[in-house]
């Protein structure tokens, strides 16, 4: 066991020494890998932040019923009775004064609303149908809109459903893009390792002559590929950090115009660990494929 650990420690030290000797090449390879990784990672972070916005929207579609200003008490009672029927899961009455107060607080329109001589908002009902399917929602909305005393109906959360569908498509696109860039990472790491193998061809042949196994010869290159993947992941983190710092002020300014405190969130520690782990894995895999193939070629040309 101690011998196995010693061999791995020596292989890791050899890989680090090789990276130090070729610092410029290592930097350029890490930068190329970092740019490749930052594209799907940036899209993933963007979708995660959009999902936060969608998560604050009502998950259950709602129908807003705005009452006519001249609605009689009998019409209001008939509407309240209709909203107690089994096809309605929940109904909440919003008086006009409460709606104006909520609007002033949410949109910071206190100065404007204070100058109004009368409340322009109507009384309203917020209704959640029991059946949330598109057909049922349209049917209930049309039925309620025809009742006496109802001035207008509005089906809320339709755009939220569309946003969720768009986010689902975006997540699928991120996975596809991530898979393509994973292949690119394997190719980048493989090409870098292939150059290392070719430059040490004579050393490999001598090692073979003194009885070194393919596993022993391959081990330093595998550590080299994994370390290149690690540096590529760190470079991607730097690219995303710079992009986040550039985008944060305009995003917060736009959110402020809509009365929101939304701001971009950086990746979590778990997400950073996953990205670094995957880049090391892809670097290791690219090195393994390239070294295995190159060793066969070296053996064939002996």
Backbone bond lengths (Angstrom), bond angles and torsions (degrees), N, CA, C in turn:
res aa  C-N    CA-C-N  psi(-1)  N-CA   C-N-CA  omega(-1)  CA-C   N-CA-C  phi
1 X - - - 1.468 - - 1.520 111.36 -
2 X 1.337 115.64 -42.92 1.460 119.66 179.85 1.515 110.82 -64.97
3 X 1.343 116.93 -37.34 1.454 119.73 177.39 1.517 112.17 -65.09
4 X 1.349 116.16 -38.77 1.466 120.65 178.75 1.524 110.82 -63.93
5 X 1.341 116.50 -43.33 1.456 120.55 177.98 1.526 111.00 -65.62
6 X 1.331 116.84 -37.28 1.460 119.82 179.83 1.528 110.66 -65.52
7 X 1.324 117.25 -40.37 1.464 120.50 178.50 1.529 111.29 -63.37
8 X 1.329 116.15 -41.37 1.464 119.32 179.37 1.533 110.58 -67.55
9 X 1.317 116.81 -38.86 1.460 119.46 178.32 1.520 110.49 -64.39
10 X 1.321 117.43 -40.14 1.460 120.80 178.19 1.533 111.25 -66.43
11 X 1.337 116.16 -38.86 1.464 119.56 178.75 1.527 110.78 -65.56
12 X 1.341 117.00 -40.32 1.462 120.60 177.92 1.526 111.16 -65.23
13 X 1.336 116.38 -41.41 1.463 119.79 178.89 1.523 110.76 -64.66
14 X 1.335 116.76 -38.74 1.465 119.95 178.32 1.524 110.91 -65.46
15 X 1.324 117.17 -39.33 1.470 120.24 179.06 1.523 110.87 -65.51
16 X 1.329 117.47 -43.53 1.461 120.46 178.19 1.532 111.39 -63.49
17 X 1.329 115.63 -39.47 1.466 119.02 178.35 1.520 110.80 -63.98
18 X 1.339 116.90 -40.53 1.463 120.61 178.69 1.529 111.11 -64.07
19 X 1.318 116.94 -38.46 1.466 120.22 178.81 1.525 111.38 -67.12
20 X 1.307 116.72 -37.30 1.463 119.75 178.59 1.528 110.87 -67.37
21 X 1.329 117.00 -38.32 1.453 120.07 -179.20 1.532 111.42 -66.34
22 X 1.333 116.58 -30.71 1.462 121.24 -178.89 1.528 109.47 -118.03
23 X 1.325 114.67 57.99 1.463 120.02 -174.94 1.524 112.18 -62.30
24 X 1.336 116.98 -40.54 1.466 119.49 -177.81 1.529 110.89 -65.79
25 X 1.327 116.56 -45.20 1.470 120.29 178.44 1.515 110.86 -63.43
26 X 1.328 115.84 -40.76 1.469 120.17 178.46 1.513 111.04 -61.84
27 X 1.336 116.62 -41.99 1.458 120.85 -179.54 1.529 111.16 -64.33
28 X 1.331 116.54 -44.34 1.465 120.01 -179.29 1.533 110.99 -66.39
29 X 1.324 116.79 -39.78 1.470 119.66 177.94 1.516 110.61 -64.70
30 X 1.331 116.68 -43.90 1.467 119.98 179.03 1.523 111.07 -63.49
31 X 1.320 117.31 -38.08 1.461 120.29 179.27 1.529 110.81 -66.36
32 X 1.347 116.60 -42.32 1.471 119.58 178.04 1.524 110.81 -62.45
33 X 1.321 116.75 -42.52 1.456 120.06 178.31 1.529 110.82 -67.36
34 X 1.335 116.06 -38.54 1.460 119.90 -179.47 1.514 112.79 -63.60
35 X 1.331 116.72 -41.31 1.464 120.24 178.14 1.525 109.88 -64.22
36 X 1.347 116.21 -42.31 1.462 119.82 179.46 1.525 111.45 -63.14
37 X 1.324 116.64 -40.65 1.465 119.96 -178.48 1.521 111.22 -72.79
38 X 1.327 117.33 -33.95 1.465 120.43 -174.38 1.524 112.50 -66.57
39 X 1.328 118.73 -26.56 1.465 120.28 -177.88 1.530 111.77 -66.24
40 X 1.337 120.12 -58.29 1.474 117.79 176.98 1.517 112.71 -66.17
41 X 1.342 117.59 -33.35 1.468 119.57 179.31 1.528 110.66 -65.73
42 X 1.331 116.80 -41.61 1.461 119.78 178.21 1.516 111.86 -64.37
43 X 1.335 117.53 -40.65 1.458 120.16 177.01 1.527 110.76 -63.81
44 X 1.322 116.51 -38.97 1.465 119.75 178.59 1.529 110.92 -63.16
45 X 1.324 117.10 -43.64 1.464 120.28 178.51 1.518 111.26 -64.78
46 X 1.342 116.23 -40.31 1.465 119.20 177.99 1.517 111.98 -61.77
47 X 1.332 117.10 -42.61 1.465 120.56 178.17 1.521 111.00 -66.63
48 X 1.332 116.93 -36.91 1.469 119.70 178.41 1.526 111.00 -62.72
49 X 1.337 116.87 -40.55 1.459 119.78 178.61 1.525 111.43 -69.59
50 X 1.338 117.55 -37.24 1.462 119.65 175.39 1.520 110.90 -66.16
51 X 1.324 116.99 -35.79 1.459 120.14 178.17 1.522 111.22 -64.09
52 X 1.334 117.22 -30.22 1.469 119.83 175.61 1.514 110.35 -64.27
53 X 1.346 116.35 -40.35 1.459 119.76 177.59 1.522 110.46 -64.15
54 X 1.331 116.00 -44.84 1.461 119.48 179.91 1.518 111.68 -66.60
55 X 1.345 116.84 -30.60 1.450 119.51 179.52 1.511 113.54 -68.08
56 X 1.327 117.43 -22.09 1.463 120.41 177.46 1.522 112.99 -84.18
57 X 1.324 117.06 -4.27 1.457 120.94 179.01 1.521 110.21 -87.17
58 X 1.287 118.59 155.07 1.453 119.88 179.21 1.515 111.01 -63.97
59 X 1.323 116.70 126.49 1.460 121.30 -179.25 1.523 111.04 -72.35
60 X 1.349 117.31 -36.00 1.459 121.39 179.52 1.527 109.44 -89.00
61 X 1.342 117.85 123.00 1.470 119.17 178.46 1.527 111.62 -58.16
62 X 1.315 116.78 141.81 1.463 122.85 -177.58 1.524 110.36 -125.09
63 X 1.309 114.89 152.40 1.449 122.08 175.42 1.521 107.83 -115.12
64 X 1.325 115.95 123.54 1.458 120.89 178.07 1.532 108.59 -96.40
65 X 1.329 115.82 124.83 1.468 121.81 177.47 1.520 108.45 -108.29
66 X 1.319 117.14 117.64 1.455 121.94 178.69 1.537 108.24 -100.63
67 X 1.317 115.91 123.05 1.458 120.86 -175.18 1.523 111.47 -82.79
68 X 1.303 114.46 150.26 1.459 121.16 175.67 1.521 108.90 -68.99
69 X 1.335 116.16 138.76 1.465 119.54 -179.21 1.525 111.69 -59.95
70 X 1.326 117.53 -27.57 1.459 120.25 -179.47 1.514 114.01 -98.43
71 X 1.317 117.46 18.13 1.463 120.30 -179.25 1.525 110.12 -64.76
72 X 1.309 115.59 135.42 1.467 120.74 -179.04 1.528 110.31 -82.01
73 X 1.330 115.23 167.05 1.459 120.41 179.10 1.523 110.77 -62.87
74 X 1.364 117.09 -38.31 1.458 120.15 179.25 1.530 110.96 -63.46
75 X 1.325 117.73 -39.97 1.461 120.64 178.90 1.531 111.01 -66.13
76 X 1.320 116.47 -39.55 1.457 119.58 178.40 1.525 111.05 -65.79
77 X 1.339 117.68 -39.20 1.459 120.90 178.09 1.524 110.89 -66.73
78 X 1.350 116.67 -39.70 1.461 119.64 178.14 1.520 111.19 -64.28
79 X 1.327 116.81 -38.81 1.458 120.37 178.60 1.532 110.43 -66.54
80 X 1.333 116.84 -42.56 1.462 120.34 178.33 1.527 110.91 -61.42
81 X 1.340 116.77 -39.03 1.463 119.67 177.75 1.526 111.18 -66.14
82 X 1.335 116.24 -38.97 1.473 119.41 178.93 1.525 111.58 -63.34
83 X 1.310 116.78 -35.44 1.464 120.52 -177.51 1.527 112.71 -75.51
84 X 1.334 117.65 -4.35 1.468 121.51 176.08 1.529 112.15 -94.59
85 X 1.315 117.77 1.46 1.454 120.72 -178.48 1.532 110.35 -73.12
86 X 1.349 117.24 162.50 1.473 121.22 -171.92 1.529 115.19 -62.32
87 X 1.339 119.11 -23.85 1.461 119.49 -178.27 1.525 113.09 -78.02
88 X 1.339 117.06 -3.65 1.464 122.38 178.34 1.524 108.70 -106.52
89 X 1.343 116.66 119.62 1.468 120.31 179.99 1.521 111.59 -78.40
90 X 1.313 116.43 -38.61 1.468 120.03 -176.65 1.522 109.06 -158.25
91 X 1.316 116.54 143.45 1.463 121.88 177.37 1.520 108.76 -141.98
92 X 1.329 115.41 133.81 1.469 120.49 -177.56 1.525 108.71 -129.54
93 X 1.323 115.45 127.73 1.459 121.03 179.68 1.514 109.64 -86.53
94 X 1.340 116.82 132.12 1.464 123.07 -180.00 1.522 108.01 -118.99
95 X 1.339 118.26 103.77 1.464 119.79 177.58 1.526 111.15 -63.13
96 X 1.291 115.68 155.74 1.456 120.70 -176.83 1.520 112.30 -62.41
97 X 1.345 117.34 -36.85 1.464 119.73 179.15 1.531 110.98 -66.37
98 X 1.331 116.61 -39.93 1.465 120.32 177.88 1.534 110.78 -65.47
99 X 1.336 116.92 -39.21 1.463 120.18 179.02 1.519 111.10 -64.38
100 X 1.333 117.27 -40.34 1.459 120.00 179.32 1.517 111.13 -66.66
101 X 1.328 117.11 -40.40 1.465 120.07 178.67 1.525 111.08 -64.93
102 X 1.339 116.85 -41.14 1.465 119.99 178.97 1.518 111.40 -65.97
103 X 1.344 116.49 -39.28 1.454 120.18 178.14 1.525 111.46 -64.62
104 X 1.305 117.15 -42.06 1.467 120.82 179.70 1.515 111.17 -63.81
105 X 1.335 116.90 -39.74 1.460 120.14 -178.12 1.527 111.57 -74.01
106 X 1.339 116.28 -39.33 1.459 119.36 -175.19 1.512 112.18 -73.61
107 X 1.288 118.92 -40.43 1.454 122.71 -174.95 1.533 113.46 -102.83
108 X 1.339 117.14 4.80 1.462 121.40 178.86 1.529 110.85 56.88
109 X 1.344 114.65 48.73 1.471 120.99 179.92 1.534 111.64 -108.81
110 X 1.323 116.46 28.52 1.456 120.21 -175.68 1.519 111.97 -59.39
111 X 1.345 116.21 -42.13 1.467 119.16 -178.40 1.520 111.52 -65.25
112 X 1.325 116.82 -35.74 1.465 119.92 -178.70 1.520 110.55 -73.80
113 X 1.337 116.62 -46.92 1.465 120.05 -177.23 1.523 111.79 -67.88
114 X 1.348 116.69 -26.84 1.458 118.70 179.59 1.527 111.76 -66.56
115 X 1.319 117.15 -23.88 1.453 120.17 -179.10 1.521 114.20 -89.88
116 X 1.333 117.60 0.49 1.463 120.22 179.87 1.529 110.59 -76.67
117 X 1.300 115.36 137.45 1.478 119.32 177.03 1.519 112.17 -79.90
118 X 1.330 117.29 -24.51 1.457 120.89 176.60 1.524 109.17 -150.11
119 X 1.312 115.39 159.94 1.457 121.77 -178.48 1.533 109.57 -77.10
120 X 1.358 118.61 118.28 1.461 119.83 -178.67 1.522 113.72 -83.52
121 X 1.328 117.36 -7.76 1.460 120.32 -175.24 1.526 110.72 -85.96
122 X 1.325 117.92 145.75 1.468 120.67 178.04 1.534 110.76 -90.81
123 X 1.320 116.14 165.19 1.457 120.34 168.19 1.530 108.17 -65.85
124 X 1.328 116.15 152.56 1.464 118.76 -175.44 1.527 109.99 -147.99
125 X 1.318 113.81 157.99 1.462 122.86 171.04 1.530 107.94 -118.33
126 X 1.344 116.38 136.02 1.460 122.13 173.50 1.523 106.44 -105.92
127 X 1.320 116.27 114.73 1.460 121.79 -170.15 1.525 109.59 -116.48
128 X 1.332 115.73 134.81 1.460 121.94 173.51 1.530 108.65 -114.38
129 X 1.330 118.88 107.71 1.463 120.59 177.88 1.534 111.34 -66.65
130 X 1.299 116.21 154.58 1.463 120.38 -179.70 1.526 110.94 -72.09
131 X 1.314 116.16 -36.34 1.462 121.40 178.13 1.531 108.25 -97.80
132 X 1.339 116.70 117.46 1.461 121.14 -174.62 1.525 112.94 -94.93
133 X 1.340 118.20 9.75 1.455 119.69 178.57 1.528 110.09 -69.29
134 X 1.330 115.60 156.28 1.457 119.91 -175.94 1.528 111.89 -61.42
135 X 1.344 116.20 -41.34 1.468 120.01 -178.83 1.525 110.77 -65.27
136 X 1.334 116.46 -44.60 1.463 120.15 -179.17 1.528 111.15 -65.15
137 X 1.332 116.39 -40.18 1.461 119.51 179.36 1.528 111.17 -62.03
138 X 1.328 116.29 -43.56 1.469 119.40 179.57 1.529 110.60 -64.92
139 X 1.331 116.46 -38.34 1.458 119.56 -179.20 1.526 111.46 -66.72
140 X 1.327 116.86 -44.98 1.465 120.49 179.94 1.524 110.41 -66.34
141 X 1.339 116.46 -40.58 1.457 119.99 -179.52 1.529 111.03 -62.92
142 X 1.335 117.08 -43.77 1.465 120.00 178.12 1.530 111.43 -64.79
143 X 1.335 116.08 -39.49 1.460 119.89 -179.61 1.525 111.68 -64.58
144 X 1.326 116.24 -43.81 1.457 119.48 -179.71 1.526 111.65 -70.78
145 X 1.323 117.37 -33.06 1.447 120.34 -179.16 1.519 113.53 -67.53
146 X 1.333 116.99 -20.31 1.462 120.61 -179.70 1.520 113.13 -88.91
147 X 1.324 117.57 -4.31 1.458 120.28 -179.08 1.527 110.58 -72.36
148 X 1.328 117.85 144.43 1.479 121.01 176.57 1.530 110.75 -61.63
149 X 1.296 116.01 137.74 1.455 121.45 179.09 1.511 114.25 93.92
150 X 1.335 117.60 -8.92 1.464 121.19 178.74 1.528 108.31 -95.93
151 X 1.330 115.50 118.67 1.464 119.73 -178.21 1.521 112.13 -84.34
152 X 1.327 116.77 -36.02 1.464 119.33 -174.76 1.522 108.93 -160.80
153 X 1.311 116.27 148.44 1.470 122.24 173.50 1.524 108.55 -121.21
154 X 1.322 114.68 148.91 1.467 119.85 178.98 1.514 108.06 -141.11
155 X 1.325 116.43 123.42 1.456 121.80 179.25 1.521 108.46 -88.48
156 X 1.317 115.64 109.23 1.452 121.50 -179.10 1.533 110.86 -82.63
157 X 1.335 115.06 166.43 1.462 124.73 172.32 1.517 114.05 72.13
158 X 1.341 118.23 4.87 1.456 117.64 175.22 1.526 110.59 -64.17
159 X 1.322 115.95 -42.89 1.455 118.52 -178.95 1.523 111.06 -70.24
160 X 1.368 116.56 -26.98 1.466 119.09 176.34 1.521 110.37 -67.36
161 X 1.345 116.69 -39.23 1.453 119.70 176.92 1.524 110.56 -63.54
162 X 1.318 116.18 -41.08 1.463 119.33 178.17 1.529 111.02 -64.90
163 X 1.335 116.11 -37.69 1.458 119.32 177.83 1.521 110.93 -64.54
164 X 1.345 117.07 -41.85 1.458 120.20 178.08 1.521 111.01 -62.99
165 X 1.337 117.00 -40.55 1.464 119.82 177.45 1.525 111.06 -63.88
166 X 1.341 116.08 -40.66 1.468 119.61 177.98 1.524 111.01 -65.48
167 X 1.337 117.32 -38.19 1.464 120.66 177.46 1.520 111.11 -64.31
168 X 1.335 116.75 -38.26 1.464 119.85 177.85 1.526 111.10 -62.74
169 X 1.345 116.03 -41.66 1.462 119.60 176.32 1.527 110.25 -64.36
170 X 1.339 115.93 -40.66 1.459 119.72 179.21 1.522 112.20 -63.13
171 X 1.334 117.60 -40.43 1.472 119.83 178.33 1.520 111.01 -63.40
172 X 1.339 116.03 -41.23 1.465 118.97 177.33 1.526 110.58 -62.03
173 X 1.339 115.75 -41.85 1.461 119.64 177.52 1.520 112.52 -62.29
174 X 1.342 116.86 -38.02 1.465 120.27 178.60 1.525 110.65 -63.46
175 X 1.340 116.77 -42.85 1.467 119.88 179.19 1.527 110.89 -63.73
176 X 1.337 116.97 -42.11 1.459 119.55 178.45 1.522 110.90 -64.66
177 X 1.339 116.01 -44.45 1.461 120.11 179.24 1.525 110.35 -64.66
178 X 1.339 116.29 -39.60 1.460 119.67 177.55 1.519 112.10 -61.70
179 X 1.331 116.95 -40.00 1.462 120.13 178.46 1.525 111.03 -64.04
180 X 1.342 116.74 -41.93 1.459 119.89 178.77 1.523 111.56 -64.00
181 X 1.334 116.49 -42.40 1.460 118.77 -179.80 1.522 111.61 -73.68
182 X 1.334 118.08 -23.58 1.460 119.94 173.13 1.526 110.16 -64.21
183 X 1.334 115.64 -41.29 1.468 118.99 175.45 1.524 110.27 -62.88
184 X 1.343 115.48 -39.17 1.469 118.93 178.65 1.522 110.82 -64.15
185 X 1.327 117.86 -39.52 1.465 120.51 178.80 1.519 110.88 -63.99
186 X 1.325 116.09 -41.94 1.466 119.38 178.70 1.520 110.11 -61.66
187 X 1.345 116.29 -41.21 1.466 120.13 179.66 1.531 111.45 -66.21
188 X 1.348 116.59 -42.72 1.469 119.86 179.79 1.526 110.76 -62.43
189 X 1.336 115.88 -48.29 1.467 119.37 179.20 1.518 110.80 -63.31
190 X 1.337 116.80 -40.07 1.466 119.79 -179.58 1.513 112.50 -63.33
191 X 1.328 117.27 -42.01 1.468 119.64 179.68 1.523 111.28 -65.44
192 X 1.337 115.92 -39.46 1.468 118.55 178.87 1.524 111.04 -64.97
193 X 1.324 117.27 -41.39 1.459 120.87 -179.56 1.525 110.57 -70.58
194 X 1.324 116.82 -35.45 1.470 119.90 179.95 1.530 110.56 -60.38
195 X 1.335 116.34 -40.42 1.467 119.07 177.00 1.528 110.89 -62.47
196 X 1.335 116.95 -37.39 1.463 120.60 178.30 1.526 110.89 -65.66
197 X 1.334 116.14 -41.52 1.463 119.88 -179.20 1.525 110.75 -64.84
198 X 1.319 116.77 -43.84 1.463 120.45 -179.20 1.524 111.38 -64.85
199 X 1.324 116.97 -36.91 1.466 119.71 -179.88 1.528 112.27 -71.26
200 X 1.317 117.05 -18.77 1.480 121.49 -178.79 1.520 110.71 -113.96
201 X 1.307 117.17 26.25 1.462 121.00 -176.32 1.519 111.21 -60.22
202 X 1.323 117.33 -45.42 1.466 119.59 -179.35 1.518 111.09 -63.94
203 X 1.323 116.81 -40.62 1.462 120.30 178.29 1.532 111.29 -61.88
204 X 1.340 116.28 -38.35 1.463 120.20 178.59 1.524 110.93 -66.20
205 X 1.349 116.42 -41.10 1.460 119.75 178.90 1.526 111.29 -63.35
206 X 1.318 117.24 -40.52 1.463 120.26 177.88 1.526 110.57 -65.06
207 X 1.317 116.21 -40.57 1.466 119.87 178.18 1.522 110.83 -62.21
208 X 1.326 116.51 -38.28 1.457 120.29 177.72 1.531 110.57 -63.81
209 X 1.335 116.13 -40.35 1.460 120.18 -177.91 1.522 112.53 -65.11
210 X 1.319 117.99 -31.74 1.464 120.70 -179.46 1.521 112.01 -92.07
211 X 1.355 116.52 9.21 1.458 119.96 171.47 1.512 116.32 97.97
212 X 1.332 119.63 13.14 1.465 121.26 179.05 1.536 109.77 -70.39
213 X 1.306 116.67 137.96 1.464 121.59 178.63 1.528 110.48 -83.86
214 X 1.335 114.70 163.32 1.461 118.86 176.91 1.524 111.19 -60.32
215 X 1.325 116.83 -35.77 1.462 120.09 -179.90 1.524 110.55 -63.27
216 X 1.335 116.29 -41.81 1.468 119.91 -179.78 1.530 110.65 -67.17
217 X 1.344 116.97 -40.77 1.461 120.33 -179.74 1.526 110.65 -69.13
218 X 1.326 116.11 -37.10 1.457 120.81 -174.99 1.529 112.48 -73.56
219 X 1.315 118.50 -28.12 1.462 121.92 -169.64 1.535 114.06 -57.34
220 X 1.353 120.61 -48.18 1.483 117.98 179.64 1.523 113.21 -61.97
221 X 1.342 116.97 -33.50 1.459 119.95 179.23 1.531 111.21 -69.66
222 X 1.321 116.03 -34.50 1.465 118.92 177.51 1.522 110.98 -65.62
223 X 1.327 116.69 -42.34 1.464 119.41 175.78 1.533 110.25 -64.29
224 X 1.337 115.90 -36.48 1.460 119.34 178.82 1.535 110.62 -63.08
225 X 1.334 117.19 -43.75 1.460 120.37 178.20 1.514 112.26 -64.60
226 X 1.348 116.63 -41.11 1.462 119.74 179.60 1.526 111.01 -65.47
227 X 1.332 117.11 -40.11 1.462 119.86 178.89 1.526 111.19 -67.30
228 X 1.322 117.35 -37.70 1.463 119.36 176.34 1.530 110.63 -63.85
229 X 1.335 116.48 -39.22 1.459 119.62 175.51 1.521 111.77 -62.83
230 X 1.344 116.20 -40.46 1.468 119.87 178.00 1.527 111.01 -62.21
231 X 1.321 116.94 -45.66 1.465 119.96 179.42 1.527 110.79 -65.55
232 X 1.339 116.72 -35.00 1.464 119.57 175.84 1.518 111.74 -64.08
233 X 1.342 117.22 -40.24 1.464 120.54 176.58 1.519 111.76 -63.96
234 X 1.344 116.42 -40.45 1.465 119.47 177.58 1.525 111.09 -65.93
235 X 1.334 116.53 -37.94 1.469 119.58 176.88 1.522 110.64 -64.36
236 X 1.336 116.90 -39.40 1.473 120.03 177.01 1.522 110.57 -62.31
237 X 1.339 116.59 -39.46 1.458 119.50 176.88 1.522 111.92 -61.49
238 X 1.323 116.45 -39.21 1.461 119.42 177.10 1.516 112.49 -65.77
239 X 1.339 116.57 -40.91 1.468 120.35 178.09 1.524 110.35 -62.13
240 X 1.337 117.20 -44.66 1.462 120.63 -179.41 1.529 111.33 -67.48
241 X 1.326 117.12 -35.70 1.463 119.73 178.75 1.524 110.73 -64.50
242 X 1.334 116.61 -42.48 1.471 120.17 178.53 1.525 110.21 -65.39
243 X 1.355 116.31 -43.84 1.466 119.53 179.38 1.526 111.12 -63.13
244 X 1.332 117.13 -40.64 1.461 120.17 178.40 1.519 112.28 -63.90
245 X 1.342 116.72 -40.05 1.461 119.94 179.13 1.529 111.52 -65.59
246 X 1.336 116.41 -33.32 1.464 119.82 179.30 1.531 111.16 -74.68
247 X 1.334 116.76 -39.14 1.465 120.64 -175.05 1.522 113.32 -82.77
248 X 1.328 118.21 -23.08 1.473 119.99 -172.61 1.533 113.09 -59.72
249 X 1.346 120.93 -49.14 1.482 118.74 -178.52 1.526 114.20 -60.04
250 X 1.347 120.27 -47.50 1.477 117.53 179.63 1.518 113.08 -66.42
251 X 1.333 118.35 -33.08 1.465 119.98 178.24 1.522 110.50 -66.24
252 X 1.332 117.27 -44.37 1.462 120.38 179.16 1.528 110.99 -66.58
253 X 1.328 117.05 -34.19 1.466 119.95 177.52 1.529 110.57 -66.45
254 X 1.321 116.73 -42.04 1.463 120.47 177.69 1.518 111.05 -65.12
255 X 1.328 117.17 -42.27 1.456 119.90 178.63 1.526 111.04 -63.44
256 X 1.334 116.85 -37.33 1.457 119.89 178.34 1.508 112.98 -63.74
257 X 1.333 117.35 -33.24 1.463 120.43 178.32 1.527 111.26 -65.39
258 X 1.335 116.91 -25.21 1.459 121.14 178.14 1.529 112.08 -97.90
259 X 1.329 116.65 11.20 1.450 120.45 178.41 1.507 113.78 70.93
260 X 1.336 117.48 28.01 1.457 121.69 -178.11 1.519 109.74 -115.34
261 X 1.313 115.47 152.20 1.464 121.56 176.30 1.523 111.48 -100.33
262 X 1.313 116.98 21.52 1.461 121.68 -177.52 1.520 110.37 -61.74
263 X 1.321 116.31 139.57 1.452 121.97 174.93 1.519 108.84 -147.95
264 X 1.320 115.42 154.89 1.461 120.54 -178.62 1.520 110.30 -70.31
265 X 1.320 115.41 135.14 1.449 120.91 176.91 1.526 109.99 -101.27
266 X 1.327 118.41 137.66 1.473 120.56 176.62 1.523 109.69 -74.13
267 X 1.331 117.50 167.07 1.472 119.50 177.67 1.518 111.13 -65.07
268 X 1.317 115.57 150.06 1.466 120.51 178.42 1.522 110.40 -77.42
269 X 1.317 115.56 168.48 1.464 119.64 178.58 1.519 112.33 -62.05
270 X 1.329 116.37 -37.29 1.464 119.59 178.67 1.524 111.24 -65.67
271 X 1.342 116.90 -40.41 1.467 120.24 178.97 1.526 110.98 -65.42
272 X 1.338 117.28 -39.83 1.468 120.32 177.60 1.523 110.16 -63.27
273 X 1.338 116.70 -42.95 1.464 120.79 179.97 1.526 110.95 -63.17
274 X 1.335 116.73 -40.08 1.468 120.19 179.24 1.530 110.69 -63.97
275 X 1.346 117.02 -44.60 1.466 120.16 -179.87 1.526 110.90 -62.70
276 X 1.332 117.03 -45.09 1.465 119.53 179.65 1.524 110.89 -64.79
277 X 1.325 116.61 -39.99 1.457 119.49 178.42 1.522 112.24 -63.47
278 X 1.341 116.34 -41.90 1.459 119.90 179.84 1.527 111.82 -67.65
279 X 1.328 117.42 -40.58 1.463 119.05 179.54 1.532 110.93 -66.01
280 X 1.323 117.46 -37.89 1.460 119.66 175.70 1.527 110.80 -65.11
281 X 1.334 116.01 -39.97 1.466 119.74 178.87 1.528 111.07 -63.78
282 X 1.339 117.18 -44.79 1.460 120.00 -179.65 1.525 111.06 -66.96
283 X 1.337 116.85 -37.94 1.462 119.61 176.10 1.521 111.55 -63.87
284 X 1.330 116.43 -41.95 1.467 120.97 177.57 1.523 110.67 -63.98
285 X 1.332 117.13 -42.72 1.456 120.93 -178.85 1.528 111.12 -65.72
286 X 1.334 116.69 -42.59 1.463 119.37 177.19 1.523 111.70 -62.04
287 X 1.344 116.38 -39.92 1.463 119.72 178.38 1.526 110.64 -66.46
288 X 1.318 117.86 -41.45 1.470 120.85 -178.58 1.523 110.74 -63.30
289 X 1.329 116.90 -46.09 1.460 119.99 -179.73 1.527 111.09 -62.55
290 X 1.330 116.36 -44.36 1.461 120.11 -176.60 1.515 111.45 -69.58
291 X 1.329 117.87 -45.24 1.463 120.56 -177.87 1.524 110.66 -66.26
292 X 1.319 117.88 -41.11 1.463 120.58 179.04 1.523 110.79 -60.57
293 X 1.333 115.27 -44.92 1.469 119.34 179.60 1.523 110.41 -66.89
294 X 1.335 116.96 -41.96 1.454 120.42 -178.03 1.529 111.32 -66.91
295 X 1.325 118.20 -37.09 1.461 120.83 178.44 1.529 111.21 -64.44
296 X 1.315 116.73 -37.33 1.460 119.97 176.47 1.537 110.39 -64.83
297 X 1.354 115.12 -39.74 1.464 117.97 178.90 1.519 111.96 -67.48
298 X 1.337 116.50 -39.16 1.465 120.37 177.39 1.518 110.51 -63.21
299 X 1.303 116.14 -42.02 1.455 120.62 179.53 1.529 110.78 -64.93
300 X 1.336 117.06 -36.86 1.452 121.17 -177.80 1.538 112.03 -70.61
301 X 1.339 117.16 -26.43 1.464 120.84 -176.97 1.521 113.07 -96.44
302 X 1.291 117.29 5.37 1.461 119.40 179.82 1.534 111.13 -67.88
